[in-house]
Amino acid sequence: MSTDTRTRLAWSRLGLGTGTLASLGRAASTREVDGLIGAMLDLGLTVIDTADTYGSGDCERLLGKVLSGRRQSFTLVTKAGYRHSNLPGPLRPLNQFAKKGLQSLGLRQCFTPAYLSKCLDNSLERLKTENVDAFLLHDPPLGTVTNEDVMRLFDGLKRTGKTRTVGVSSGDSEVLNAAISSGVFDVIQTPASLKTAVTIRPLWRECEARHIQLIGSHIFDPSCLGIPGVTHEMLMRGSSALLPKNAVILCGTRKPSHLGQSKNWALDPLPEAEAERLAMKFSAQG
C-alpha cells in the first residue's frame, strides 16, 4: 500500500475504541452506540477500532446496525487472531461463554491463512460492509508477522479490496520490530499510555519515519489512574505530546460528552518535556 493511499484514508487524531461496547452482562444498546456514532460525526472523528472477538462478534453487529448509510464517513479498523464462537440466531447469547471455554482448553489464538480469511469474511458480514479500511493481526506471535503464507494472504486481501490496509496490533516490542521492518504492514497499533511510552516510543518514531500509520490504545491505564493526582486529562494530553502528530489516539467510552472532552485534550498536548517527565515517573513505578 503506497503512502499516498494511506494518506487518503481519514485518520482523525482521536478515534473510538469499542472493546467494551459488547461486554458480557453490560453491553451497550443500539441507541447508545448510534448516539456515539452521531457524536463522532459532529466532532469530525473518523476512526472506529473494533475486533471480531469483542463480544464474540456482537460489537461488530452493533456497529453494522448503526453505520448503515454512514459507513463512508468512517475509517473502520478490525482485528483477528483470537478464537471465539460464532453461533447463529437464538444461540448467539452463548457465544461469549463458548469463547471462554475455547480459551480454557488452550485454544486461544489461531493465525492460519484460512482462519484469518474466514474471520475477515465474517467481520464484513457483521459490519454490513464490503470492505474495511484496516485489517490487523490481533496480538500475533513473532512467527506470524514473518510467515510468507500470511503475507501472501494479506496481499491478496488488499488486491481483492476486502481491506485497504493491513497491520499488526501488539504490545510486544520484538513482534512490532519485526512487523515494522518487514515492509509489509501499513498500520501498527500499540499501547500508548504514559507508563509504556518510555520503552515503546522508539518504535513510534520508526513508524513515523517509514510512513506507517500508528494507532495508540490503552491511554487511560488503570495503574496510572490509581496514582493520586493523576487524571484522564493528564494521561490523554501527555500521550498526545509523545505520539507522532499523525497518530490516532483511541478513546474507549460510551459517553458522547467524554468523546468531545477527549478530543479537546488530544488536540492540546502537554509540553513535551513535561510529558517525558511523567512517562519516566510512571515507568519507574513499574
VOPAGU-2260 file (C-alpha; in pm, 1 decimal, decimal comma):
REM VOPAGU-2260
SITE   aa  ch    i         X         Y         Z
SITE  MET   A    0       0,0       0,0       0,0
SITE  SER   A    1     152,4     329,5    -104,6
SITE  THR   A    2     197,8     625,7     126,8
SITE  ASP   A    3     -47,1     823,1     -89,9
SITE  THR   A    4    -318,7     561,0     -42,3
SITE  ARG   A    5    -267,7     557,8     333,5
SITE  THR   A    6    -283,5     936,2     338,1
SITE  ARG   A    7    -617,9     937,0     158,9
SITE  LEU   A    8    -773,4     746,8     447,6
SITE  ALA   A    9    -921,8     983,9     705,0
SITE  TRP   A   10    -714,1     920,8    1018,2
SITE  SER   A   11    -853,6    1159,9    1279,4
SITE  ARG   A   12    -637,7    1241,8    1582,9
SITE  LEU   A   13    -894,0    1080,9    1816,7
SITE  GLY   A   14   -1072,8     755,8    1743,2
SITE  LEU   A   15   -1333,4     540,4    1914,0
SITE  GLY   A   16   -1216,3     219,1    2081,7
SITE  THR   A   17   -1504,4     -28,4    2105,5
SITE  GLY   A   18   -1359,5    -303,4    2324,0
SITE  THR   A   19   -1620,7    -270,5    2599,9
SITE  LEU   A   20   -1933,2    -190,9    2395,9
SITE  ALA   A   21   -2044,8    -553,9    2391,0
SITE  SER   A   22   -1902,2    -672,0    2722,7
SITE  LEU   A   23   -2075,2    -971,5    2878,3
SITE  GLY   A   24   -2352,5    -851,3    3107,8
SITE  ARG   A   25   -2314,6    -481,4    3028,2
SITE  ALA   A   26   -2346,8    -445,6    2653,4
SITE  ALA   A   27   -2438,1    -104,9    2515,5
SITE  SER   A   28   -2774,2     -66,3    2344,0
SITE  THR   A   29   -2810,0       7,2    1975,4
SITE  ARG   A   30   -2939,9     350,2    2074,5
SITE  GLU   A   31   -2628,9     423,5    2283,1
SITE  VAL   A   32   -2392,6     321,4    2005,0
SITE  ASP   A   33   -2594,3     516,1    1749,4
SITE  GLY   A   34   -2553,2     822,5    1972,2
SITE  LEU   A   35   -2176,7     770,9    1986,3
SITE  ILE   A   36   -2153,2     744,4    1609,0
SITE  GLY   A   37   -2362,5    1059,0    1569,4
SITE  ALA   A   38   -2133,3    1240,9    1812,6
SITE  MET   A   39   -1831,0    1130,1    1612,9
SITE  LEU   A   40   -1979,0    1282,5    1300,3
SITE  ASP   A   41   -2047,1    1607,2    1484,5
SITE  LEU   A   42   -1691,8    1615,4    1622,6
SITE  GLY   A   43   -1521,0    1527,3    1295,9
SITE  LEU   A   44   -1387,2    1197,1    1432,3
SITE  THR   A   45   -1343,5     926,0    1171,9
SITE  VAL   A   46   -1161,4     623,6    1317,3
SITE  ILE   A   47   -1354,1     331,4    1468,7
SITE  ASP   A   48   -1143,7      47,0    1608,6
SITE  THR   A   49   -1300,6    -292,8    1675,2
SITE  ALA   A   50   -1219,7    -666,5    1662,7
SITE  ASP   A   51   -1405,7    -985,9    1583,5
SITE  THR   A   52   -1354,9   -1112,8    1938,3
SITE  TYR   A   53   -1514,8    -809,6    2107,5
SITE  GLY   A   54   -1834,4    -955,5    2245,4
SITE  SER   A   55   -1773,1   -1260,8    2021,7
SITE  GLY   A   56   -1884,9   -1060,5    1720,4
SITE  ASP   A   57   -2162,1    -866,1    1894,0
SITE  CYS   A   58   -1963,3    -542,5    1884,8
SITE  GLU   A   59   -1929,3    -567,6    1507,2
SITE  ARG   A   60   -2300,1    -644,6    1478,9
SITE  LEU   A   61   -2383,3    -332,0    1676,6
SITE  LEU   A   62   -2159,9    -124,1    1454,4
SITE  GLY   A   63   -2307,9    -279,0    1142,9
SITE  LYS   A   64   -2653,2    -164,1    1250,8
SITE  VAL   A   65   -2562,6     194,8    1333,3
SITE  LEU   A   66   -2322,9     253,0    1042,5
SITE  SER   A   67   -2592,5     189,5     783,9
SITE  GLY   A   68   -2588,4     485,0     545,2
SITE  ARG   A   69   -2284,9     635,1     722,6
SITE  ARG   A   70   -2010,5     382,3     652,5
SITE  GLN   A   71   -1819,6     604,0     407,9
SITE  SER   A   72   -1777,4     872,5     674,8
SITE  PHE   A   73   -1553,4     647,8     882,8
SITE  THR   A   74   -1217,1     472,6     873,7
SITE  LEU   A   75   -1305,3     127,0    1001,1
SITE  VAL   A   76   -1039,7     -92,7    1165,4
SITE  THR   A   77   -1091,4    -451,8    1276,7
SITE  LYS   A   78    -863,9    -728,9    1404,9
SITE  ALA   A   79    -849,9   -1108,9    1408,7
SITE  GLY   A   80    -644,1   -1385,8    1564,3
SITE  TYR   A   81    -822,3   -1475,6    1885,9
SITE  ARG   A   82   -1056,5   -1772,2    1871,1
SITE  HIS   A   83   -1421,2   -1711,5    1950,8
SITE  SER   A   84   -1756,0   -1873,0    1887,5
SITE  ASN   A   85   -1985,9   -1763,3    1605,2
SITE  LEU   A   86   -2311,7   -1939,6    1690,5
SITE  PRO   A   87   -2608,2   -1807,5    1489,6
SITE  GLY   A   88   -2951,5   -1667,2    1573,7
SITE  PRO   A   89   -3104,1   -1781,8    1903,1
SITE  LEU   A   90   -2776,5   -1946,2    2010,7
SITE  ARG   A   91   -2586,0   -1618,8    1985,3
SITE  PRO   A   92   -2606,2   -1538,1    2361,4
SITE  LEU   A   93   -2390,8   -1847,5    2420,9
SITE  ASN   A   94   -2103,6   -1718,6    2208,8
SITE  GLN   A   95   -1916,3   -1545,0    2487,0
SITE  PHE   A   96   -1941,5   -1848,5    2714,7
SITE  ALA   A   97   -1816,9   -2068,2    2429,3
SITE  LYS   A   98   -1523,6   -1831,7    2373,7
SITE  LYS   A   99   -1418,3   -1866,8    2736,5
SITE  GLY   A  100   -1445,0   -2243,2    2700,6
SITE  LEU   A  101   -1215,4   -2245,8    2397,4
SITE  GLN   A  102    -961,9   -2035,2    2581,7
SITE  SER   A  103    -973,2   -2263,3    2886,8
SITE  LEU   A  104    -884,3   -2555,1    2658,6
SITE  GLY   A  105    -577,1   -2372,3    2534,6
SITE  LEU   A  106    -736,6   -2284,3    2201,3
SITE  ARG   A  107    -673,7   -1914,8    2249,9
SITE  GLN   A  108    -541,9   -1795,9    1913,7
SITE  CYS   A  109    -513,8   -1904,2    1551,4
SITE  PHE   A  110    -329,4   -1728,4    1268,7
SITE  THR   A  111    -351,8   -1971,0     979,0
SITE  PRO   A  112    -434,3   -1800,3     647,5
SITE  ALA   A  113    -759,5   -1996,1     615,0
SITE  TYR   A  114    -873,0   -1888,6     960,6
SITE  LEU   A  115    -780,2   -1523,4     910,0
SITE  SER   A  116    -953,3   -1512,5     571,8
SITE  LYS   A  117   -1272,7   -1656,6     720,3
SITE  CYS   A  118   -1252,1   -1413,4    1011,6
SITE  LEU   A  119   -1243,0   -1116,9     776,1
SITE  ASP   A  120   -1537,1   -1250,6     573,2
SITE  ASN   A  121   -1737,0   -1292,3     895,1
SITE  SER   A  122   -1642,6    -941,8    1009,6
SITE  LEU   A  123   -1753,9    -790,1     679,8
SITE  GLU   A  124   -2086,1    -970,1     711,8
SITE  ARG   A  125   -2140,9    -849,8    1069,0
SITE  LEU   A  126   -2031,2    -494,3     985,9
SITE  LYS   A  127   -2255,2    -495,3     676,1
SITE  THR   A  128   -1981,8    -357,6     455,6
SITE  GLU   A  129   -1790,1    -474,2     150,6
SITE  ASN   A  130   -1453,9    -375,2     295,3
SITE  VAL   A  131   -1271,0    -241,8     597,1
SITE  ASP   A  132   -1002,7      23,7     592,1
SITE  ALA   A  133    -756,6    -175,3     802,7
SITE  PHE   A  134    -736,9    -543,6     895,3
SITE  LEU   A  135    -492,1    -616,6    1178,4
SITE  LEU   A  136    -335,7    -926,0    1330,2
SITE  HIS   A  137    -450,1    -924,1    1693,2
SITE  ASP   A  138    -155,2    -987,2    1928,2
SITE  PRO   A  139      24,2   -1229,6    1693,5
SITE  PRO   A  140     331,7   -1433,9    1787,5
SITE  LEU   A  141     661,6   -1339,9    1625,8
SITE  GLY   A  142     647,6   -1614,4    1363,8
SITE  THR   A  143     318,3   -1489,8    1224,1
SITE  VAL   A  144     443,3   -1145,1    1121,0
SITE  THR   A  145     715,2   -1306,6     908,2
SITE  ASN   A  146     508,7   -1600,7     779,5
SITE  GLU   A  147     512,5   -1596,9     399,0
SITE  ASP   A  148     168,9   -1761,7     370,6
SITE  VAL   A  149      14,5   -1491,5     588,5
SITE  MET   A  150     190,8   -1222,4     387,1
SITE  ARG   A  151      53,0   -1368,4      63,2
SITE  LEU   A  152    -294,1   -1374,3     216,2
SITE  PHE   A  153    -270,5   -1009,5     317,3
SITE  ASP   A  154    -151,4    -910,8     -29,0
SITE  GLY   A  155    -447,8   -1095,4    -176,8
SITE  LEU   A  156    -696,9    -936,1      62,1
SITE  LYS   A  157    -576,4    -591,0     -42,6
SITE  ARG   A  158    -590,5    -679,1    -411,8
SITE  THR   A  159    -949,6    -804,1    -380,0
SITE  GLY   A  160   -1045,9    -484,8    -197,4
SITE  LYS   A  161   -1167,6    -654,1     119,9
SITE  THR   A  162    -929,3    -433,3     315,7
SITE  ARG   A  163    -745,3    -121,4     210,1
SITE  THR   A  164    -454,8    -167,0     451,5
SITE  VAL   A  165    -314,7    -441,6     674,9
SITE  GLY   A  166    -137,6    -420,8    1006,1
SITE  VAL   A  167     -45,6    -553,7    1348,2
SITE  SER   A  168    -186,8    -479,8    1693,3
SITE  SER   A  169      58,9    -573,4    1968,7
SITE  GLY   A  170     240,3    -460,6    2278,7
SITE  ASP   A  171     536,6    -691,4    2219,7
SITE  SER   A  172     840,0    -489,7    2109,8
SITE  GLU   A  173    1002,0    -785,5    1932,0
SITE  VAL   A  174     687,0    -853,0    1730,1
SITE  LEU   A  175     647,7    -484,7    1649,5
SITE  ASN   A  176    1010,9    -450,7    1540,8
SITE  ALA   A  177     969,6    -742,9    1302,6
SITE  ALA   A  178     641,8    -608,8    1167,1
SITE  ILE   A  179     779,7    -259,0    1111,2
SITE  SER   A  180    1097,5    -379,3     941,8
SITE  SER   A  181     912,5    -627,2     717,3
SITE  GLY   A  182     786,7    -356,3     484,5
SITE  VAL   A  183     453,8    -541,4     459,7
SITE  PHE   A  184     234,0    -366,1     713,0
SITE  ASP   A  185      64,7     -30,3     663,3
SITE  VAL   A  186     -74,1      14,0    1017,1
SITE  ILE   A  187      71,4     -52,2    1363,0
SITE  GLN   A  188    -137,4     -39,1    1681,4
SITE  THR   A  189      41,1     -26,2    2017,0
SITE  PRO   A  190     -34,8      57,8    2379,4
SITE  ALA   A  191      28,3     429,8    2422,7
SITE  SER   A  192     -13,8     505,8    2790,1
SITE  LEU   A  193     246,9     718,5    2961,6
SITE  LYS   A  194     351,4     407,6    3152,5
SITE  THR   A  195     461,3     228,7    2833,2
SITE  ALA   A  196     584,2     532,4    2640,0
SITE  VAL   A  197     948,0     521,1    2756,1
SITE  THR   A  198    1011,7     173,2    2617,6
SITE  ILE   A  199     793,7     184,1    2308,1
SITE  ARG   A  200     844,3     540,0    2184,1
SITE  PRO   A  201    1142,3     448,9    1962,4
SITE  LEU   A  202     906,5     221,0    1769,8
SITE  TRP   A  203     661,2     507,9    1725,8
SITE  ARG   A  204     940,1     715,0    1574,2
SITE  GLU   A  205    1031,4     428,9    1341,2
SITE  CYS   A  206     669,1     407,4    1224,6
SITE  GLU   A  207     672,7     778,9    1156,6
SITE  ALA   A  208     998,3     754,1     960,8
SITE  ARG   A  209     861,8     468,8     749,0
SITE  HIS   A  210     523,3     638,5     693,1
SITE  ILE   A  211     338,8     361,5     878,4
SITE  GLN   A  212       9,3     473,7    1030,0
SITE  LEU   A  213      21,6     447,0    1409,5
SITE  ILE   A  214    -276,5     385,1    1637,6
SITE  GLY   A  215    -229,6     429,4    2014,2
SITE  SER   A  216    -450,1     242,5    2261,5
SITE  HIS   A  217    -490,6     198,0    2638,8
SITE  ILE   A  218    -427,2     565,4    2711,4
SITE  PHE   A  219    -621,6     557,4    3038,2
SITE  ASP   A  220    -407,6     292,3    3207,0
SITE  PRO   A  221    -579,5     196,7    3538,1
SITE  SER   A  222    -242,3     163,5    3712,1
SITE  CYS   A  223    -170,5     527,4    3624,8
SITE  LEU   A  224    -515,6     649,6    3720,5
SITE  GLY   A  225    -471,3     486,3    4060,4
SITE  ILE   A  226    -187,3     725,7    4143,7
SITE  PRO   A  227    -303,3    1027,6    4349,2
SITE  GLY   A  228    -331,9    1341,4    4140,8
SITE  VAL   A  229    -333,7    1163,9    3804,7
SITE  THR   A  230    -631,4    1249,8    3583,6
SITE  HIS   A  231    -773,0    1138,8    3250,0
SITE  GLU   A  232    -680,5    1479,4    3112,0
SITE  MET   A  233    -317,4    1440,8    3217,7
SITE  LEU   A  234    -289,3    1098,9    3053,9
SITE  MET   A  235    -452,0    1199,2    2725,7
SITE  ARG   A  236    -259,0    1525,1    2688,8
SITE  GLY   A  237      65,0    1350,9    2788,6
SITE  SER   A  238      29,6    1068,3    2537,1
SITE  SER   A  239     -67,2    1318,6    2268,8
SITE  ALA   A  240     256,5    1505,5    2333,5
SITE  LEU   A  241     469,7    1194,8    2281,6
SITE  LEU   A  242     293,2    1023,4    1992,7
SITE  PRO   A  243     366,0    1131,8    1633,8
SITE  LYS   A  244     142,9    1413,6    1518,9
SITE  ASN   A  245     -42,2    1197,3    1266,4
SITE  ALA   A  246    -106,4     908,8    1508,3
SITE  VAL   A  247    -459,4     812,3    1607,6
SITE  ILE   A  248    -535,3     800,9    1981,1
SITE  LEU   A  249    -816,8     566,1    2080,1
SITE  CYS   A  250   -1071,0     657,9    2344,7
SITE  GLY   A  251   -1294,3     381,8    2478,8
SITE  THR   A  252   -1618,4     535,6    2602,4
SITE  ARG   A  253   -1996,6     522,4    2579,0
SITE  LYS   A  254   -2046,9     891,5    2651,6
SITE  PRO   A  255   -2055,0    1145,2    2366,3
SITE  SER   A  256   -1951,5    1416,0    2613,7
SITE  HIS   A  257   -1639,7    1215,9    2700,9
SITE  LEU   A  258   -1552,1    1190,0    2332,5
SITE  GLY   A  259   -1575,1    1566,3    2297,7
SITE  GLN   A  260   -1364,1    1630,4    2605,2
SITE  SER   A  261   -1103,9    1374,0    2498,1
SITE  LYS   A  262   -1079,4    1535,7    2154,8
SITE  ASN   A  263   -1005,4    1871,2    2319,3
SITE  TRP   A  264    -734,6    1711,7    2535,7
SITE  ALA   A  265    -579,7    1525,4    2241,1
SITE  LEU   A  266    -556,6    1848,9    2043,6
SITE  ASP   A  267    -397,2    2033,1    2338,8
SITE  PRO   A  268     -94,5    1819,8    2432,8
SITE  LEU   A  269     123,8    1885,7    2733,8
SITE  PRO   A  270     466,3    2038,1    2670,7
SITE  GLU   A  271     683,9    1752,0    2550,6
SITE  ALA   A  272     933,9    1786,6    2834,9
SITE  GLU   A  273     655,5    1760,6    3092,6
SITE  ALA   A  274     509,4    1454,8    2920,7
SITE  GLU   A  275     852,9    1290,7    2912,4
SITE  ARG   A  276     898,6    1357,0    3283,6
SITE  LEU   A  277     562,7    1197,7    3363,5
SITE  ALA   A  278     640,3     898,4    3141,3
SITE  MET   A  279     971,1     842,0    3323,3
SITE  LYS   A  280     792,3     868,9    3658,2
SITE  PHE   A  281     521,5     616,8    3566,9
SITE  SER   A  282     771,8     378,4    3406,3
SITE  ALA   A  283     989,6     381,1    3720,5
SITE  GLN   A  284     691,4     283,2    3934,9
SITE  GLY   A  285     665,4     -47,3    3744,3
